Amino acid sequence: MFPDPVRKGTDTIYSAITGAIKWSYNMSRHGAWIMASSSLLLIAPVMFEVERANAIDAMRRDQQQVNH
């Protein structure tokens, strides 16, 4: 129906576009994994430490109220 060069060119373009989409999808997945795991490892300890400090302050305030 179409000449051979047209079919081969269309197949080449289709393969290139499909490959680029797959590459982009995989890179976005890897990037999301790296961002999520890095933020968990970097931010979670800080959040736990802040919460611990707040709990200690609350306990001190409660103890001062009991003593006075």
C-alpha positions as CSV (number, residue, x, y, z in Angstrom):
1,M,0.0,0.0,0.0
2,F,2.8,2.5,1.0
3,P,6.3,2.4,-0.4
4,D,8.9,0.5,1.6
5,P,10.9,3.6,2.7
6,V,7.7,5.2,4.1
7,R,6.9,2.1,6.1
8,K,10.4,1.8,7.4
9,G,10.6,5.5,8.2
10,T,7.3,5.4,10.0
11,D,8.4,2.3,12.0
12,T,11.7,4.0,12.9
13,I,9.9,7.1,14.1
14,Y,7.3,5.0,16.0
15,S,10.1,3.0,17.7
16,A,12.0,6.1,18.6
17,I,9.0,7.8,20.2
18,T,8.0,4.6,22.0
19,G,11.5,4.2,23.4
20,A,11.6,7.8,24.5
21,I,8.3,7.5,26.3
22,K,9.4,4.3,28.0
23,W,12.7,5.9,29.0
24,S,10.9,9.0,30.4
25,Y,8.5,6.8,32.4
26,N,11.3,4.7,33.9
27,M,13.4,7.8,34.7
28,S,10.4,9.5,36.4
29,R,9.8,6.3,38.4
30,H,13.4,6.2,39.6
31,G,13.4,9.9,40.3
32,A,10.2,9.6,42.4
33,W,11.7,6.6,44.3
34,I,14.9,8.5,45.0
35,M,13.1,11.6,46.2
36,A,10.7,9.7,48.4
37,S,13.3,7.5,50.1
38,S,15.7,10.5,50.5
39,S,13.1,12.7,52.1
40,L,12.1,9.8,54.4
41,L,15.7,9.3,55.5
42,L,16.5,13.0,55.9
43,I,13.3,14.4,57.2
44,A,11.8,11.6,59.4
45,P,14.6,11.7,62.0
46,V,14.2,15.5,62.4
47,M,10.5,15.1,62.8
48,F,11.0,12.5,65.5
49,E,13.5,14.6,67.3
50,V,11.2,17.7,67.3
51,E,8.4,15.6,68.6
52,R,10.6,14.2,71.3
53,A,11.7,17.7,72.3
54,N,8.1,18.8,72.4
55,A,7.1,15.9,74.6
56,I,10.0,16.6,77.0
57,D,8.9,20.3,77.2
58,A,5.3,19.3,77.9
59,M,6.5,16.9,80.7
60,R,8.6,19.7,82.3
61,R,5.6,22.1,82.2
62,D,3.4,19.5,83.8
63,Q,6.0,18.8,86.4
64,Q,6.3,22.6,87.2
65,Q,2.6,22.9,87.5
66,V,2.5,20.0,90.0
67,N,5.4,21.5,92.0
68,H,3.8,24.9,92.3
